[in-house]
Amino acid sequence: MNPDHLRESLEALKISERRRQETQRLSGVGFWELDHKHEMLYWSEEIYAIYGLDHDALKPDYGLFLSLIYDDDRALVHQTYQDSVKLQTEYCLRYRIKAADSVKWIEARGVTLYDQRGQPDRSIGTAQDVTEIVTAQQRIEHLAYHDALTNLPNRKFFADRLHAAVQLADRDRTHIAVLFIDLDDFKRINDRHGHDVGDEVLVGVAQRLQDLAGPQDIFARIGGDEFAGVLSNFDNSNLDAAVQVVKRALEGPYKTRISSFDITASIGVTLYPQDRVDPEVLLRHSDQAMYEAKENGKSQICFFDTERHQIRSSRRELLNAIATAINQDELMLYYQPRVNLRDGSLFGAEALLRWFKDGRFYSPKEITTAIRDTEWEWQLDNWVMGKVIAHSKGLRQAGIIGPFGVNLNPKTVENEHFPQQLSTLLTAAGVAGKTLEIEVLEVSSIKNFEFTHAILSQCRAFGVSVALDDFGTGYSSLTHFHALPIDTLKIDQRFIKQLNSDPKSLALVKSILAIAQTNNRREVVAEGIESYAIAHTLKQLGCAFGQGYGFARPMPVTEYVSWVQNWNPSEFQARLNRHQQ
């Protein structure tokens, strides 16, 4: 070969090697080669740099390489390499090495080349420091499974751990308790002092929960001021005590940069396998138990009960169905006429709620019980008032006038916005206030008589009359009678039905009529009249009006119109006289 060509070739090789070395340095990728026949290991400069070794002080060999690897990873690396050589496959794996003051993550790739006889000739590969990549991935994974504020496990991580805890309980035939924790009135801290202060309290709560957690326990932040937990190390006899420990640990002052706050928590608990349902349902059951704890006065512990849950679920389903019925105008009002016992003329009617769904009739009591203490109490009363007012407009055109009585929830007549709402409905329909009569249930517990008096007085100012329903029952009859602006008394049907057979009922009815006359009240209506004989007795006693199945059952508005048009006062009087006792 020409000497000049040889020099040029050697120079080209040197340049190529420098390029390869510079490329490895810039990319952070080291190269290694193992000569199987001569048992010689070559490391590039970047390999030495990755492992933190001095190129001049150490000669590389396989034993040195293995000694650098983290103890827990060494066997895996050795086995992976051996399998690659034996099976003639490439490999890629990550392992940790011991650095000066830390641990590095290395990603290694390699392959073995074989001679013509199929024997290993050389193994070559690369190594790269991927510590930053692994750390970033671990951080991302941590954020995916942990709450950023409190560093507690989040809902997803908790769900995974709950699944595992259930499987472990099944395998070992042990118990676990699932807790749902809600901080009482926490929203007030955020509203008054800002979310930064609220966040400080949440971090404090998380720290206390972490301090409580045993080796197999877990606490997580589910969202907002809600936390969940799984307790494992207990027996049935000390479960209540274990939950009490959690509750007491969360109570007490939390110091923030502006003030100290006393926090309480409501905790719902369900026990597995007694509550043998899927993990997701376990969490939902503990959540439902927590809401019961809230309803019981907050700062309470409530254990999930299947029977109670079924009752609440049925009520919730009924509530949802009622809400749909209100929104879609599926409810109905039936009208029961009121008759003037003195001359047979009509004195309006009482509007009674009716609901038929899927072939079943739901009573007003079922409906009002289902919506108790919900926003639908007001929504239902608003629907009833609107419907009665709309009906009364059509009834007036048919020559039928009221008043038409509506039973309203006590909370409605205690609502400061009620008079304005009622006035708006009347004005929009072009209906006079005298068309409507508000019936207040006397068994209701009115909290503020003075305020309620003012509300009802506003309604009376634009013509609406007020009746006291079911008078004679309970201990508050006279209290309501004297404290509220009542126009009409309605005697409870329990006394009317027994009027001619029970001297006590007769005496009570006489007393009620005397009270009405003494206080110069306008009228008295007897409910539940089932016979003309009872109607005659009431007339003789001086009761002006009556209603009941003896005259007419409650009926849809169209039937009510026909009934009124066919009503004959003279025939009524004749029948009444024929039933004298």
PLY file of the C-alpha trace (Angstrom):
ply
format ascii 1.0
element vertex 581
property float x
property float y
property float z
element edge 580
property int vertex1
property int vertex2
end_header
0.00 0.00 0.00
1.16 3.52 -0.76
2.57 5.09 2.46
0.64 8.26 1.79
-2.63 6.32 1.44
-1.84 4.44 4.64
-1.28 7.68 6.56
-4.53 9.08 5.18
-6.43 5.95 6.22
-4.98 6.01 9.73
-5.79 9.68 10.07
-9.36 9.01 8.93
-9.68 6.26 11.53
-8.45 8.63 14.25
-10.93 11.27 13.17
-13.73 8.71 13.14
-12.79 7.50 16.63
-12.71 11.06 17.96
-16.14 11.66 16.44
-17.47 8.49 18.06
-16.03 9.45 21.43
-17.36 12.99 21.19
-20.77 11.71 20.16
-20.84 9.38 23.19
-19.80 12.22 25.48
-22.44 14.58 24.15
-25.19 11.98 24.24
-24.14 10.55 27.57
-24.06 7.06 26.07
-21.12 4.82 26.87
-19.94 1.85 24.83
-18.54 -1.44 26.07
-17.25 -4.61 24.44
-16.45 -8.03 25.93
-14.11 -10.40 24.08
-15.28 -13.85 25.16
-12.26 -15.72 23.79
-9.67 -13.56 25.51
-11.91 -12.54 28.44
-11.10 -8.88 27.87
-13.57 -6.10 28.70
-13.37 -2.70 27.08
-15.09 0.40 28.46
-15.31 3.71 26.67
-14.43 6.91 28.48
-18.13 7.64 28.96
-18.65 4.30 30.75
-15.98 5.29 33.27
-17.66 8.68 33.68
-21.10 7.11 34.19
-19.78 4.74 36.86
-17.67 7.48 38.44
-14.39 5.56 38.01
-10.86 6.61 37.13
-9.85 5.27 33.73
-6.18 5.06 34.66
-6.66 3.50 38.10
-8.95 0.57 37.26
-8.96 -2.13 34.67
-12.50 -3.19 33.86
-13.70 -6.73 34.34
-17.08 -8.43 34.76
-16.66 -8.88 38.51
-15.94 -5.16 38.97
-19.01 -4.36 36.90
-21.27 -6.54 39.07
-19.86 -5.04 42.27
-20.99 -1.59 41.18
-24.62 -2.63 40.86
-27.15 -2.03 43.63
-27.55 -5.17 45.74
-31.25 -5.63 44.97
-30.63 -5.39 41.21
-27.42 -7.44 40.84
-29.02 -10.86 40.37
-31.45 -9.51 37.77
-28.66 -7.91 35.72
-26.51 -11.04 35.82
-29.41 -13.32 34.86
-30.53 -11.02 32.05
-27.04 -10.98 30.56
-26.63 -14.77 30.85
-30.03 -15.38 29.23
-29.16 -13.02 26.38
-25.94 -14.93 25.63
-27.61 -18.31 25.92
-30.76 -17.48 23.96
-29.01 -15.24 21.43
-31.31 -12.30 22.10
-30.86 -8.59 22.63
-31.65 -7.14 26.01
-32.58 -3.82 27.52
-33.00 -3.19 31.22
-32.60 -0.58 33.89
-30.68 -1.02 37.11
-29.22 1.04 39.89
-25.54 1.58 40.67
-23.89 2.93 43.78
-22.61 6.45 43.24
-20.64 8.52 45.75
-23.54 9.99 47.71
-26.51 8.79 45.73
-27.93 6.09 43.52
-27.87 6.31 39.74
-30.24 4.65 37.33
-28.56 3.07 34.27
-30.25 1.90 31.10
-28.21 -0.85 29.44
-28.63 -2.44 26.04
-26.59 -5.30 24.64
-26.26 -8.13 22.18
-23.81 -11.02 21.66
-22.12 -11.83 18.36
-21.27 -15.46 17.56
-18.58 -17.18 15.46
-19.19 -19.63 12.67
-19.52 -22.50 15.18
-22.24 -20.63 17.10
-19.99 -19.88 20.03
-20.04 -16.43 21.71
-17.39 -14.26 20.15
-18.05 -10.74 21.41
-20.74 -9.01 23.44
-21.27 -5.32 22.76
-23.58 -2.79 24.26
-24.29 0.66 25.58
-24.97 2.18 28.97
-26.64 5.50 29.69
-27.30 7.43 32.88
-31.10 7.83 32.93
-31.38 9.02 36.55
-33.06 12.28 35.57
-35.52 10.47 33.31
-36.38 7.87 35.97
-36.69 10.55 38.64
-39.04 12.55 36.42
-41.08 9.43 35.67
-41.26 8.60 39.36
-42.35 12.14 40.09
-45.05 11.96 37.43
-46.21 8.61 38.78
-46.21 9.98 42.31
-48.31 12.93 41.23
-50.68 10.57 39.44
-51.28 8.65 42.66
-50.84 11.31 45.35
-52.54 14.54 46.29
-50.33 17.48 45.35
-51.22 19.53 48.44
-51.07 16.98 51.27
-48.90 14.28 49.65
-51.46 11.71 50.80
-52.55 9.00 48.36
-55.31 10.26 46.09
-58.61 8.61 45.17
-57.06 6.44 42.42
-54.27 5.14 44.67
-56.77 4.57 47.47
-59.02 2.57 45.14
-56.09 0.32 44.19
-55.09 -0.19 47.82
-58.68 -0.86 48.83
-58.91 -3.58 46.18
-55.71 -5.13 47.53
-56.94 -4.89 51.13
-60.17 -6.69 50.23
-58.25 -9.48 48.51
-55.93 -9.81 51.50
-58.89 -9.93 53.90
-60.47 -12.69 51.81
-57.23 -14.67 51.73
-56.45 -14.33 55.43
-60.10 -14.33 56.59
-59.65 -11.05 58.41
-61.61 -7.80 58.59
-61.02 -4.32 57.25
-62.81 -1.09 58.12
-63.36 1.53 55.42
-63.65 5.09 56.75
-65.02 8.17 55.03
-64.03 11.38 56.83
-65.49 14.83 56.23
-64.35 17.95 58.10
-67.30 19.75 59.66
-67.99 23.31 58.46
-64.60 23.52 56.74
-66.08 25.72 54.03
-66.37 28.56 56.54
-62.58 28.66 56.92
-62.10 28.97 53.16
-64.87 31.56 52.85
-63.69 33.73 55.74
-59.92 33.39 55.56
-59.12 32.22 52.04
-58.05 28.94 50.52
-54.39 29.39 51.48
-55.31 29.22 55.16
-57.68 26.35 54.47
-54.86 24.52 52.72
-52.69 24.86 55.82
-55.40 23.16 57.86
-55.72 20.37 55.28
-51.98 19.74 55.41
-52.23 19.52 59.19
-55.09 17.03 58.94
-53.09 14.93 56.48
-50.09 14.88 58.80
-52.20 13.64 61.70
-53.67 10.90 59.54
-50.21 9.84 58.36
-49.04 9.66 61.96
-51.97 7.34 62.76
-51.46 4.92 59.88
-50.12 1.51 60.78
-48.09 -0.70 58.40
-51.20 -2.03 56.65
-53.39 1.06 57.05
-53.86 3.79 54.49
-55.36 7.26 54.54
-56.07 9.27 51.41
-57.44 12.63 50.41
-60.49 11.98 48.26
-61.17 15.61 47.42
-61.81 18.97 49.07
-62.13 18.37 52.79
-62.91 14.66 52.39
-60.55 11.87 53.38
-60.81 8.09 53.36
-59.03 5.35 55.22
-58.63 1.60 55.57
-57.90 0.14 59.00
-56.63 -3.44 59.16
-55.21 -4.26 62.58
-58.25 -4.61 64.82
-60.89 -7.08 65.88
-64.61 -6.48 66.03
-64.53 -5.78 69.74
-62.23 -2.77 69.44
-63.30 -1.32 66.08
-65.29 1.49 67.68
-62.29 2.38 69.83
-60.02 2.38 66.78
-62.30 4.79 64.92
-62.61 6.96 68.03
-58.82 7.27 68.02
-58.98 8.67 64.49
-61.78 11.07 65.39
-60.02 12.38 68.50
-56.73 12.75 66.64
-58.38 15.06 64.12
-60.00 17.23 66.77
-58.25 20.09 68.46
-56.52 23.24 67.29
-54.74 23.62 63.96
-52.29 26.50 63.93
-51.96 28.55 60.77
-50.05 31.71 60.01
-53.04 33.87 60.96
-54.92 31.97 63.64
-55.73 28.66 65.28
-58.79 26.65 64.28
-60.67 23.94 66.13
-61.80 21.25 63.73
-64.21 18.35 64.14
-64.94 15.53 61.73
-67.89 13.34 60.83
-66.88 9.76 60.06
-68.78 7.02 58.26
-67.60 3.43 58.61
-68.37 0.16 56.91
-66.88 -3.22 57.76
-65.74 -5.91 55.32
-66.62 -8.78 54.88
-69.80 -8.08 56.87
-70.65 -5.59 54.14
-69.73 -7.97 51.30
-69.79 -5.73 48.25
-67.28 -4.51 45.68
-64.55 -2.13 46.92
-66.11 0.79 45.07
-69.40 0.15 46.83
-67.63 -0.14 50.20
-66.36 3.42 49.78
-69.82 4.59 48.73
-71.40 2.91 51.76
-68.94 4.58 54.13
-69.72 7.89 52.41
-73.44 7.34 53.00
-72.75 6.50 56.64
-70.77 9.75 56.92
-73.80 11.74 55.71
-75.87 10.05 58.39
-73.26 11.15 60.92
-73.70 14.71 59.63
-77.46 14.45 59.99
-77.02 13.23 63.55
-75.37 16.50 64.54
-71.84 16.42 63.10
-68.70 15.37 64.97
-70.24 11.91 65.02
-69.32 8.38 63.97
-71.91 6.35 62.10
-71.60 2.72 61.03
-73.20 1.59 57.79
-76.34 -0.48 58.28
-77.77 -2.46 55.36
-81.41 -2.20 56.41
-81.14 1.50 57.10
-79.34 1.92 53.78
-82.17 0.21 51.92
-84.68 2.54 53.53
-82.60 5.59 52.63
-82.04 4.29 49.10
-85.77 3.79 48.64
-86.40 7.30 49.91
-83.72 8.68 47.60
-85.25 6.89 44.62
-88.68 8.19 45.56
-87.28 11.70 46.02
-85.73 11.59 42.55
-89.00 10.35 41.09
-90.93 13.14 42.83
-88.45 15.72 41.57
-88.97 14.42 38.05
-92.74 14.46 38.53
-92.63 18.09 39.67
-90.40 19.18 36.80
-92.44 17.28 34.20
-95.83 18.26 35.64
-96.82 14.65 36.37
-98.52 15.41 39.70
-102.24 16.12 39.94
-104.57 18.11 42.15
-107.92 16.68 43.15
-110.64 18.91 44.59
-112.96 18.05 47.47
-115.93 20.46 47.71
-116.90 22.23 50.92
-120.63 22.54 51.58
-122.46 25.20 53.58
-124.40 23.07 56.05
-126.95 25.83 56.61
-128.28 26.22 53.08
-126.47 23.70 50.86
-124.47 26.28 48.93
-120.84 25.58 48.10
-117.88 27.23 49.78
-114.94 26.49 47.50
-112.92 23.30 47.83
-109.72 21.87 49.22
-107.00 21.06 46.68
-105.42 17.70 47.52
-102.20 16.34 46.03
-102.40 13.13 44.01
-99.70 11.14 42.23
-100.13 7.97 40.22
-96.97 6.29 38.94
-96.50 2.86 37.38
-99.96 1.79 38.43
-99.50 2.86 42.04
-101.06 5.68 44.04
-98.75 7.68 46.30
-100.42 9.43 49.20
-99.61 13.05 50.10
-98.01 11.78 53.32
-95.61 9.53 51.37
-94.66 12.44 49.16
-94.11 14.95 51.95
-92.14 12.41 53.99
-89.83 11.67 51.06
-89.03 15.34 50.40
-88.73 16.39 54.05
-85.77 18.69 54.74
-84.90 19.03 51.05
-85.23 21.85 48.53
-88.17 20.01 47.01
-90.43 21.03 49.89
-90.40 24.56 48.52
-90.49 23.36 44.92
-93.57 21.22 45.59
-95.43 24.02 47.37
-94.54 26.37 44.55
-95.94 23.86 42.03
-99.14 23.38 44.08
-99.75 27.13 44.40
-99.13 27.67 40.70
-101.42 24.81 39.72
-104.27 25.89 42.03
-104.05 29.45 40.78
-104.11 28.24 37.16
-107.10 25.99 37.88
-108.95 28.76 39.71
-108.72 30.97 36.65
-110.43 28.31 34.54
-112.94 27.54 37.29
-113.91 31.18 37.53
-114.67 31.18 33.82
-116.99 28.22 34.51
-118.72 30.24 37.21
-117.04 28.44 40.12
-115.41 30.58 42.76
-113.24 29.69 45.73
-111.68 29.91 48.05
-109.53 26.91 47.17
-107.50 25.64 50.09
-103.90 24.47 49.72
-101.90 22.60 52.35
-98.46 24.17 52.61
-95.32 23.04 54.35
-94.61 24.96 57.58
-91.21 25.99 56.20
-92.92 27.63 53.26
-95.06 29.92 55.42
-91.94 30.78 57.44
-90.02 31.79 54.32
-89.60 35.55 54.04
-89.87 35.32 50.24
-93.18 33.46 50.32
-95.57 36.48 50.19
-93.77 37.97 47.21
-93.71 34.62 45.41
-97.43 34.12 46.01
-98.25 37.66 44.92
-96.22 37.18 41.74
-98.11 33.98 40.87
-101.50 35.61 41.47
-100.63 38.73 39.48
-99.21 36.76 36.56
-102.41 34.70 36.33
-104.72 37.67 36.88
-106.35 35.94 39.85
-107.58 37.71 42.98
-106.03 36.77 46.30
-109.44 35.90 47.79
-109.49 32.88 45.48
-106.82 31.19 47.60
-106.78 29.88 51.16
-103.57 28.80 52.89
-104.04 25.82 55.18
-101.48 25.70 57.98
-101.02 22.32 59.63
-101.47 22.94 63.35
-99.29 19.96 64.21
-96.31 21.71 62.68
-93.72 23.20 64.96
-93.49 26.86 64.09
-90.26 28.29 65.44
-91.07 31.98 65.35
-94.75 32.87 65.76
-94.15 36.60 65.49
-92.29 36.22 62.19
-94.84 33.75 60.80
-97.67 36.08 61.86
-96.05 38.83 59.82
-95.67 36.55 56.78
-99.30 35.42 56.87
-100.50 38.98 57.48
-98.77 40.05 54.27
-100.64 37.31 52.42
-103.95 38.37 53.96
-103.25 41.93 52.87
-103.77 40.96 49.23
-106.88 38.90 49.98
-105.58 35.41 50.75
-107.30 33.77 53.71
-105.65 31.53 56.30
-107.04 28.30 57.74
-105.74 26.25 60.66
-105.90 22.61 59.56
-106.55 19.54 61.75
-107.55 21.70 64.69
-107.98 19.84 67.95
-104.96 17.55 67.74
-101.69 18.00 69.58
-100.83 20.51 72.25
-100.34 23.54 70.08
-103.88 24.15 68.82
-104.66 27.15 71.01
-101.11 28.44 70.63
-101.52 28.56 66.86
-105.04 29.89 67.12
-104.12 32.92 69.20
-100.66 33.59 67.77
-101.51 33.52 64.07
-103.97 35.53 61.91
-106.41 32.65 61.37
-109.65 33.10 59.38
-110.95 29.53 59.41
-110.70 26.53 61.72
-110.79 23.02 60.25
-111.80 20.37 62.79
-109.78 17.18 62.50
-111.71 14.31 60.90
-110.89 11.91 63.75
-113.35 13.77 65.96
-115.96 14.19 63.24
-116.15 10.49 62.34
-117.00 9.58 65.96
-119.22 12.58 66.60
-122.48 10.61 67.01
-120.92 7.69 68.88
-118.29 9.16 71.17
-119.32 11.70 73.85
-115.72 12.93 74.16
-115.55 13.76 70.46
-118.90 15.53 70.71
-117.72 17.56 73.68
-114.48 18.50 71.93
-116.29 19.64 68.78
-118.64 21.78 70.89
-115.61 23.34 72.58
-113.94 24.14 69.26
-117.11 25.78 67.97
-117.36 27.80 71.18
-113.73 28.93 70.82
-114.41 30.10 67.27
-117.52 32.05 68.33
-115.83 33.56 71.37
-112.90 34.80 69.33
-115.14 36.06 66.54
-113.44 33.85 63.99
-115.05 33.77 60.59
-115.87 30.16 59.92
-115.41 26.54 61.02
-115.06 23.64 58.58
-115.60 20.04 59.69
-113.45 17.51 57.80
-114.20 13.85 57.22
-118.03 13.95 57.14
-119.06 10.48 55.98
-122.82 10.63 56.52
-125.72 13.04 56.42
-126.50 12.10 60.02
-123.17 13.55 61.14
-123.71 16.56 58.88
-127.08 17.20 60.54
-125.51 17.03 64.02
-122.85 19.53 62.98
-125.50 21.87 61.60
-127.40 21.68 64.87
-124.19 22.48 66.77
-123.68 25.60 64.67
-120.86 24.38 62.40
-121.13 26.31 59.16
-119.22 24.20 56.64
-118.25 20.61 56.03
-116.45 18.35 53.61
-116.07 14.60 53.33
-116.85 11.44 51.42
-120.48 11.71 52.56
-120.86 14.55 50.05
-118.09 14.02 47.54
-114.74 12.33 47.18
-111.73 14.35 45.97
-111.87 14.47 42.16
-109.89 15.82 39.17
-110.64 19.39 38.23
-112.75 18.44 35.18
-114.93 16.12 37.27
-115.12 18.81 39.94
-116.59 21.23 37.40
-119.25 18.69 36.41
-120.01 17.88 40.03
-120.52 21.56 40.91
-122.73 22.12 37.90
-124.94 19.20 38.95
-125.06 20.13 42.63
-128.53 20.83 44.00
-128.63 22.71 47.35
-132.33 21.99 47.85
-131.80 18.26 47.43
-128.94 18.46 49.92
-131.17 20.19 52.47
-133.88 17.60 51.98
-131.48 14.71 52.49
-130.01 16.43 55.53
-133.43 16.79 57.11
-134.25 13.12 56.45
-131.20 12.09 58.51
-132.20 13.73 61.74
-131.52 11.62 64.78
0 1
1 2
2 3
3 4
4 5
5 6
6 7
7 8
8 9
9 10
10 11
11 12
12 13
13 14
14 15
15 16
16 17
17 18
18 19
19 20
20 21
21 22
22 23
23 24
24 25
25 26
26 27
27 28
28 29
29 30
30 31
31 32
32 33
33 34
34 35
35 36
36 37
37 38
38 39
39 40
40 41
41 42
42 43
43 44
44 45
45 46
46 47
47 48
48 49
49 50
50 51
51 52
52 53
53 54
54 55
55 56
56 57
57 58
58 59
59 60
60 61
61 62
62 63
63 64
64 65
65 66
66 67
67 68
68 69
69 70
70 71
71 72
72 73
73 74
74 75
75 76
76 77
77 78
78 79
79 80
80 81
81 82
82 83
83 84
84 85
85 86
86 87
87 88
88 89
89 90
90 91
91 92
92 93
93 94
94 95
95 96
96 97
97 98
98 99
99 100
100 101
101 102
102 103
103 104
104 105
105 106
106 107
107 108
108 109
109 110
110 111
111 112
112 113
113 114
114 115
115 116
116 117
117 118
118 119
119 120
120 121
121 122
122 123
123 124
124 125
125 126
126 127
127 128
128 129
129 130
130 131
131 132
132 133
133 134
134 135
135 136
136 137
137 138
138 139
139 140
140 141
141 142
142 143
143 144
144 145
145 146
146 147
147 148
148 149
149 150
150 151
151 152
152 153
153 154
154 155
155 156
156 157
157 158
158 159
159 160
160 161
161 162
162 163
163 164
164 165
165 166
166 167
167 168
168 169
169 170
170 171
171 172
172 173
173 174
174 175
175 176
176 177
177 178
178 179
179 180
180 181
181 182
182 183
183 184
184 185
185 186
186 187
187 188
188 189
189 190
190 191
191 192
192 193
193 194
194 195
195 196
196 197
197 198
198 199
199 200
200 201
201 202
202 203
203 204
204 205
205 206
206 207
207 208
208 209
209 210
210 211
211 212
212 213
213 214
214 215
215 216
216 217
217 218
218 219
219 220
220 221
221 222
222 223
223 224
224 225
225 226
226 227
227 228
228 229
229 230
230 231
231 232
232 233
233 234
234 235
235 236
236 237
237 238
238 239
239 240
240 241
241 242
242 243
243 244
244 245
245 246
246 247
247 248
248 249
249 250
250 251
251 252
252 253
253 254
254 255
255 256
256 257
257 258
258 259
259 260
260 261
261 262
262 263
263 264
264 265
265 266
266 267
267 268
268 269
269 270
270 271
271 272
272 273
273 274
274 275
275 276
276 277
277 278
278 279
279 280
280 281
281 282
282 283
283 284
284 285
285 286
286 287
287 288
288 289
289 290
290 291
291 292
292 293
293 294
294 295
295 296
296 297
297 298
298 299
299 300
300 301
301 302
302 303
303 304
304 305
305 306
306 307
307 308
308 309
309 310
310 311
311 312
312 313
313 314
314 315
315 316
316 317
317 318
318 319
319 320
320 321
321 322
322 323
323 324
324 325
325 326
326 327
327 328
328 329
329 330
330 331
331 332
332 333
333 334
334 335
335 336
336 337
337 338
338 339
339 340
340 341
341 342
342 343
343 344
344 345
345 346
346 347
347 348
348 349
349 350
350 351
351 352
352 353
353 354
354 355
355 356
356 357
357 358
358 359
359 360
360 361
361 362
362 363
363 364
364 365
365 366
366 367
367 368
368 369
369 370
370 371
371 372
372 373
373 374
374 375
375 376
376 377
377 378
378 379
379 380
380 381
381 382
382 383
383 384
384 385
385 386
386 387
387 388
388 389
389 390
390 391
391 392
392 393
393 394
394 395
395 396
396 397
397 398
398 399
399 400
400 401
401 402
402 403
403 404
404 405
405 406
406 407
407 408
408 409
409 410
410 411
411 412
412 413
413 414
414 415
415 416
416 417
417 418
418 419
419 420
420 421
421 422
422 423
423 424
424 425
425 426
426 427
427 428
428 429
429 430
430 431
431 432
432 433
433 434
434 435
435 436
436 437
437 438
438 439
439 440
440 441
441 442
442 443
443 444
444 445
445 446
446 447
447 448
448 449
449 450
450 451
451 452
452 453
453 454
454 455
455 456
456 457
457 458
458 459
459 460
460 461
461 462
462 463
463 464
464 465
465 466
466 467
467 468
468 469
469 470
470 471
471 472
472 473
473 474
474 475
475 476
476 477
477 478
478 479
479 480
480 481
481 482
482 483
483 484
484 485
485 486
486 487
487 488
488 489
489 490
490 491
491 492
492 493
493 494
494 495
495 496
496 497
497 498
498 499
499 500
500 501
501 502
502 503
503 504
504 505
505 506
506 507
507 508
508 509
509 510
510 511
511 512
512 513
513 514
514 515
515 516
516 517
517 518
518 519
519 520
520 521
521 522
522 523
523 524
524 525
525 526
526 527
527 528
528 529
529 530
530 531
531 532
532 533
533 534
534 535
535 536
536 537
537 538
538 539
539 540
540 541
541 542
542 543
543 544
544 545
545 546
546 547
547 548
548 549
549 550
550 551
551 552
552 553
553 554
554 555
555 556
556 557
557 558
558 559
559 560
560 561
561 562
562 563
563 564
564 565
565 566
566 567
567 568
568 569
569 570
570 571
571 572
572 573
573 574
574 575
575 576
576 577
577 578
578 579
579 580
